Amino acid sequence: MEKERKSSTVAVSDVGAWAMNIISSVGIIMANKQLLSSSGFAFTFATILTGFHFSVTALVGWLSNAAGCSASSKHIPMWELLWFSIIANTSIAGMNFSLMLNSVGFYQISKLSMIPVVCVMEWIIHGKRYSKEVKMAVAVVVVGVGICTVTDVKVNAKGFLCSCVGVICSSLQQISIGSLQKKYSVGSFELLSKTAPLQALSLLVVGPVIDYYLTGKLLSNYKLSSGAFFFILLSCSLAVFCNMSQYLCIGRFSAVSFNVLGHMKTVCVLSLGWILFDSELTPKNILGMLLAVVGMVVYSWAVEVEKQAGTKIIAAKHSLSEEDSHLLKGEEAEGLEKDVELAKSLE
């Protein structure tokens, strides 16, 4: 009964983490669309906005620590935090430049390529292997999301290089989140509160330069309205939940699972864009979304099968070790009996 309660509690918390990530991610995309688009408030400073996101996240982490709401802080070497921040910020800059230099279609392909890249990197770094079912499910998700999102594909040498840098750094960042949590036994929010200030500071320093190169506009020339200010606050508030849930999901599952199931956000964004913004939803989009959802369901099933197989192997090893110990004890007892009999005969 106790095991069943624990498993049900873990399942509920897992669903809660994914729900938080999907809701906050879709919400922040909708808020940013209104904030960044020319038809909205034309706040075109995406990198600076990301710096605001991490600034608010760092502030929430600091307040949580000051109020004693967080667990006791565990030490992580500063060089690892700096390395992680550099990788994370390079991924943001790389993907922003990729979007600027390439077509939207190639940008979507770059995002889709993160799933196989994460798989390969986990295999190289951690020696992780995947079953045929998992590989097939990943392929179905990639094809499905590709059908419903990829349109025109145009790329140049600079754009391709920026895309490669963005994809590799984004994949490495996601793998590092899980690795750091396991290596130093820190919680997701604790790790986020340590990395957010460094990311915020560096993004706010280099953000104006990157955004000026991307848009040719300066933040000082932007006229801030009350509506734009509200959406900046909304975007930053949603970013706190989005960042927390990302660290939470990767810490509980894996970077691959986060990417595969995370494409549910793409399906939600396309659906909400059709409902709220009168975006076109073609039969091709619907087919792609259905394929993606089927792939996610199959992936979840395949991962669960792998977990059960792993549990059975561990249980079998445990039972074998118990049998071995019983046999050894029996052999020791028999040996002692023989020694006693030999001693008596010698007497």
C-alpha positions as CSV (number, residue, x, y, z in Angstrom):
1,M,0.0,0.0,0.0
2,E,2.8,2.4,0.9
3,K,4.6,1.7,-2.4
4,E,1.4,2.3,-4.3
5,R,0.8,5.6,-2.6
6,K,4.4,6.7,-3.3
7,S,4.1,5.7,-7.0
8,S,0.8,7.5,-7.3
9,T,2.3,10.6,-5.7
10,V,5.3,10.5,-8.0
11,A,2.9,10.1,-11.0
12,V,0.8,13.1,-10.0
13,S,3.9,15.3,-9.5
14,D,5.3,14.2,-12.9
15,V,2.1,15.1,-14.6
16,G,2.1,18.4,-12.7
17,A,5.6,19.2,-13.9
18,W,4.8,18.5,-17.5
19,A,1.5,20.5,-17.2
20,M,3.4,23.5,-15.7
21,N,5.9,23.4,-18.5
22,I,3.3,23.1,-21.3
23,I,1.0,25.8,-19.9
24,S,3.8,28.3,-19.1
25,S,5.6,27.7,-22.4
26,V,2.5,28.1,-24.5
27,G,1.5,31.2,-22.4
28,I,4.9,32.8,-22.8
29,I,4.9,32.2,-26.6
30,M,1.5,33.9,-26.8
31,A,2.6,36.8,-24.6
32,N,5.8,37.2,-26.6
33,K,4.0,37.1,-29.9
34,Q,1.9,40.0,-28.8
35,L,4.9,41.8,-27.4
36,L,7.5,41.2,-30.1
37,S,5.4,41.3,-33.3
38,S,5.0,44.4,-35.4
39,S,1.2,44.1,-35.2
40,G,1.6,44.1,-31.4
41,F,3.9,46.3,-29.3
42,A,7.0,45.8,-31.6
43,F,9.4,45.2,-28.7
44,T,12.0,43.6,-30.9
45,F,14.7,43.1,-28.3
46,A,14.4,39.3,-27.8
47,T,17.8,38.8,-26.1
48,I,17.3,41.6,-23.6
49,L,13.8,40.2,-22.9
50,T,15.5,36.8,-22.1
51,G,17.8,38.7,-19.8
52,F,14.7,40.2,-18.0
53,H,13.3,36.7,-17.7
54,F,16.4,35.4,-15.9
55,S,16.6,38.5,-13.8
56,V,13.1,38.0,-12.4
57,T,13.9,34.2,-12.0
58,A,17.0,35.1,-10.0
59,L,15.0,37.6,-7.9
60,V,12.4,34.9,-7.1
61,G,15.2,32.5,-6.2
62,W,16.9,35.1,-3.9
63,L,13.6,35.9,-2.1
64,S,12.9,32.2,-1.7
65,N,16.3,31.6,-0.1
66,A,15.9,34.7,2.1
67,A,12.5,33.6,3.3
68,G,13.9,30.1,4.1
69,C,11.5,28.4,1.6
70,S,14.4,26.6,-0.2
71,A,16.4,23.7,1.0
72,S,19.9,24.2,2.4
73,S,22.2,25.4,-0.4
74,K,24.7,22.9,-1.7
75,H,28.0,24.0,-3.2
76,I,28.6,23.8,-6.9
77,P,32.0,25.0,-8.2
78,M,31.9,28.4,-9.8
79,W,33.7,27.2,-12.9
80,E,30.8,24.7,-13.6
81,L,28.2,27.4,-13.2
82,L,30.1,29.8,-15.5
83,W,30.6,27.0,-18.1
84,F,26.9,26.2,-17.9
85,S,25.9,29.9,-18.3
86,I,28.2,30.3,-21.3
87,I,26.7,27.3,-23.0
88,A,23.1,28.4,-22.2
89,N,23.6,31.9,-23.4
90,T,25.4,30.8,-26.5
91,S,22.5,28.5,-27.3
92,I,20.1,31.5,-27.0
93,A,22.3,33.7,-29.2
94,G,22.8,30.9,-31.8
95,M,19.1,30.2,-32.2
96,N,18.3,33.9,-32.4
97,F,20.9,34.4,-35.2
98,S,19.7,31.3,-36.9
99,L,16.2,32.7,-37.0
100,M,17.5,36.0,-38.4
101,L,19.8,34.6,-41.1
102,N,17.7,31.5,-42.2
103,S,14.1,31.0,-43.2
104,V,11.5,30.0,-40.5
105,G,11.3,26.5,-42.2
106,F,15.1,25.9,-41.6
107,Y,14.8,27.3,-38.1
108,Q,12.1,24.7,-37.3
109,I,14.3,22.0,-38.8
110,S,17.1,23.1,-36.5
111,K,14.8,22.8,-33.5
112,L,13.7,19.3,-34.6
113,S,17.3,18.2,-35.0
114,M,17.8,18.7,-31.3
115,I,16.1,15.4,-30.5
116,P,18.6,13.2,-32.5
117,V,21.5,15.4,-31.4
118,V,20.6,15.0,-27.7
119,C,20.3,11.2,-28.3
120,V,23.8,11.1,-29.9
121,M,25.3,13.3,-27.2
122,E,23.9,11.3,-24.3
123,W,25.2,8.1,-26.0
124,I,28.7,9.7,-26.3
125,I,28.8,11.3,-22.9
126,H,26.8,8.8,-20.7
127,G,26.9,5.7,-22.9
128,K,23.1,5.7,-23.0
129,R,21.4,3.3,-25.5
130,Y,17.9,3.4,-26.8
131,S,15.5,0.6,-27.8
132,K,14.1,0.2,-31.3
133,E,10.6,1.3,-30.1
134,V,12.0,4.6,-28.7
135,K,14.0,5.3,-31.9
136,M,10.8,4.7,-34.0
137,A,8.7,6.9,-31.7
138,V,11.3,9.7,-31.9
139,A,11.3,9.4,-35.7
140,V,7.5,9.7,-35.8
141,V,7.5,12.8,-33.6
142,V,10.2,14.5,-35.7
143,V,8.3,13.7,-39.0
144,G,4.9,14.8,-37.5
145,V,6.2,18.1,-36.2
146,G,8.2,18.6,-39.4
147,I,5.1,18.2,-41.5
148,C,3.0,20.7,-39.5
149,T,5.7,23.4,-39.0
150,V,8.3,23.3,-41.8
151,T,7.4,25.4,-44.9
152,D,10.0,27.2,-47.0
153,V,13.6,26.1,-46.4
154,K,16.3,28.7,-47.1
155,V,19.8,28.6,-45.6
156,N,23.2,30.2,-46.1
157,A,26.7,29.5,-44.7
158,K,26.5,31.9,-41.8
159,G,23.0,30.9,-40.9
160,F,23.9,27.2,-41.0
161,L,26.9,27.8,-38.8
162,C,24.8,29.7,-36.2
163,S,22.2,27.0,-36.3
164,C,24.8,24.3,-35.6
165,V,26.2,26.3,-32.7
166,G,22.7,26.9,-31.3
167,V,21.6,23.3,-31.6
168,I,24.8,21.8,-30.1
169,C,24.8,24.3,-27.2
170,S,21.1,23.9,-26.5
171,S,21.4,20.1,-26.4
172,L,24.5,20.3,-24.2
173,Q,22.7,22.7,-21.9
174,Q,19.7,20.3,-21.5
175,I,22.0,17.4,-20.8
176,S,24.0,19.5,-18.3
177,I,20.9,20.3,-16.3
178,G,20.2,16.7,-15.4
179,S,24.0,15.9,-15.0
180,L,24.5,18.8,-12.5
181,Q,21.4,17.8,-10.5
182,K,22.6,14.2,-10.1
183,K,26.3,15.1,-9.6
184,Y,25.8,17.5,-6.8
185,S,22.4,16.2,-5.5
186,V,20.7,19.6,-5.9
187,G,17.0,20.2,-6.6
188,S,15.8,21.8,-9.9
189,F,14.9,25.2,-8.3
190,E,18.1,25.3,-6.3
191,L,20.2,24.8,-9.5
192,L,18.1,27.4,-11.3
193,S,18.6,29.9,-8.5
194,K,22.4,29.5,-8.8
195,T,22.6,29.7,-12.6
196,A,19.9,32.4,-13.3
197,P,21.9,35.4,-11.9
198,L,24.9,34.6,-14.1
199,Q,22.7,34.2,-17.1
200,A,20.8,37.4,-16.4
201,L,24.0,39.5,-15.9
202,S,25.7,38.2,-19.1
203,L,22.5,38.5,-21.2
204,L,21.8,42.1,-20.1
205,V,25.5,43.0,-20.9
206,V,25.7,41.4,-24.3
207,G,22.0,41.6,-25.1
208,P,21.9,45.2,-26.5
209,V,24.8,44.4,-28.9
210,I,23.1,41.2,-30.2
211,D,19.7,42.8,-30.5
212,Y,21.2,45.8,-32.3
213,Y,23.0,43.5,-34.8
214,L,19.7,41.5,-35.3
215,T,17.3,44.5,-35.6
216,G,19.4,47.6,-36.0
217,K,17.4,49.2,-33.2
218,L,18.5,50.5,-29.7
219,L,16.5,49.9,-26.5
220,S,16.9,53.5,-25.5
221,N,14.9,54.6,-28.6
222,Y,12.0,52.4,-27.7
223,K,8.9,54.2,-26.4
224,L,7.5,52.0,-23.6
225,S,3.7,52.0,-23.3
226,S,1.7,50.7,-20.4
227,G,0.5,47.8,-22.5
228,A,4.1,46.8,-23.5
229,F,5.1,47.1,-19.8
230,F,2.2,44.8,-18.8
231,F,3.2,42.1,-21.4
232,I,6.9,42.4,-20.3
233,L,5.8,41.6,-16.7
234,L,3.5,38.8,-17.9
235,S,6.3,37.3,-20.0
236,C,8.8,37.5,-17.1
237,S,6.3,35.9,-14.7
238,L,5.6,33.1,-17.1
239,A,9.3,32.6,-17.7
240,V,9.8,31.9,-14.0
241,F,7.4,28.9,-14.2
242,C,8.8,27.9,-17.6
243,N,12.4,27.8,-16.3
244,M,11.4,26.0,-13.1
245,S,9.4,23.4,-15.0
246,Q,12.2,22.8,-17.6
247,Y,14.8,22.1,-14.8
248,L,12.2,20.0,-13.0
249,C,11.2,17.9,-16.1
250,I,14.8,17.3,-17.2
251,G,15.8,16.4,-13.6
252,R,13.0,13.9,-13.3
253,F,13.2,12.4,-16.8
254,S,15.8,13.1,-19.5
255,A,16.7,15.7,-22.1
256,V,15.4,13.4,-24.8
257,S,12.0,13.0,-23.1
258,F,11.9,16.7,-22.5
259,N,12.4,17.4,-26.2
260,V,10.0,14.7,-27.5
261,L,7.1,15.4,-25.1
262,G,7.9,19.1,-25.3
263,H,6.7,19.2,-28.9
264,M,3.2,19.0,-27.4
265,K,3.8,22.7,-27.0
266,T,4.1,23.1,-30.8
267,V,0.8,21.3,-31.2
268,C,-0.8,23.6,-28.6
269,V,0.7,26.8,-30.1
270,L,-0.6,25.9,-33.6
271,S,-4.1,25.1,-32.2
272,L,-4.3,28.3,-30.1
273,G,-2.9,30.3,-33.1
274,W,-5.8,29.0,-35.2
275,I,-8.4,29.8,-32.4
276,L,-7.0,33.1,-31.1
277,F,-5.1,34.7,-34.0
278,D,-7.0,33.3,-37.0
279,S,-4.0,31.4,-38.2
280,E,-4.5,29.0,-41.1
281,L,-4.8,25.4,-40.2
282,T,-4.5,23.2,-43.3
283,P,-5.0,19.4,-43.7
284,K,-1.2,19.1,-43.7
285,N,-1.0,20.8,-40.3
286,I,-3.7,18.5,-38.9
287,L,-1.9,15.4,-40.3
288,G,1.4,16.5,-38.8
289,M,-0.1,17.2,-35.4
290,L,-1.9,13.8,-35.3
291,L,1.4,12.1,-36.2
292,A,3.3,14.0,-33.5
293,V,0.7,13.1,-30.9
294,V,0.8,9.4,-31.9
295,G,4.6,9.5,-31.7
296,M,4.5,11.1,-28.2
297,V,2.1,8.4,-27.0
298,V,4.3,5.6,-28.5
299,Y,7.4,7.2,-27.0
300,S,5.8,7.3,-23.5
301,W,4.8,3.7,-23.8
302,A,8.3,2.7,-25.0
303,V,10.0,4.5,-22.2
304,E,7.7,2.8,-19.7
305,V,8.5,-0.6,-21.1
306,E,12.2,0.2,-20.8
307,K,11.7,1.2,-17.2
308,Q,9.8,-2.0,-16.4
309,A,12.4,-4.2,-18.1
310,G,15.1,-2.4,-16.1
311,T,13.2,-2.9,-12.9
312,K,12.9,-6.7,-13.6
313,I,16.6,-7.0,-14.3
314,I,17.4,-5.3,-11.0
315,A,14.9,-7.5,-9.1
316,A,16.4,-10.6,-10.8
317,K,19.9,-9.6,-9.8
318,H,18.8,-8.9,-6.2
319,S,17.1,-12.3,-6.0
320,L,20.2,-14.0,-7.4
321,S,22.4,-12.3,-4.9
322,E,20.1,-13.4,-2.1
323,E,20.2,-17.0,-3.4
324,D,24.0,-16.8,-3.6
325,S,24.2,-15.6,0.0
326,H,22.0,-18.4,1.2
327,L,24.2,-20.9,-0.7
328,L,27.3,-19.4,0.8
329,K,25.8,-19.6,4.2
330,G,24.8,-23.2,3.7
331,E,28.3,-24.0,2.4
332,E,29.9,-22.3,5.5
333,A,27.6,-24.3,7.8
334,E,28.5,-27.5,6.1
335,G,32.2,-26.7,6.4
336,L,31.9,-25.9,10.1
337,E,30.0,-29.2,10.7
338,K,32.8,-31.2,8.9
339,D,35.5,-29.4,10.9
340,V,33.7,-30.3,14.2
341,E,33.4,-33.9,13.1
342,L,37.1,-34.0,12.1
343,A,38.1,-32.6,15.5
344,K,36.0,-35.2,17.3
345,S,37.6,-38.1,15.3
346,L,41.0,-36.8,16.2
347,E,40.2,-36.7,19.9
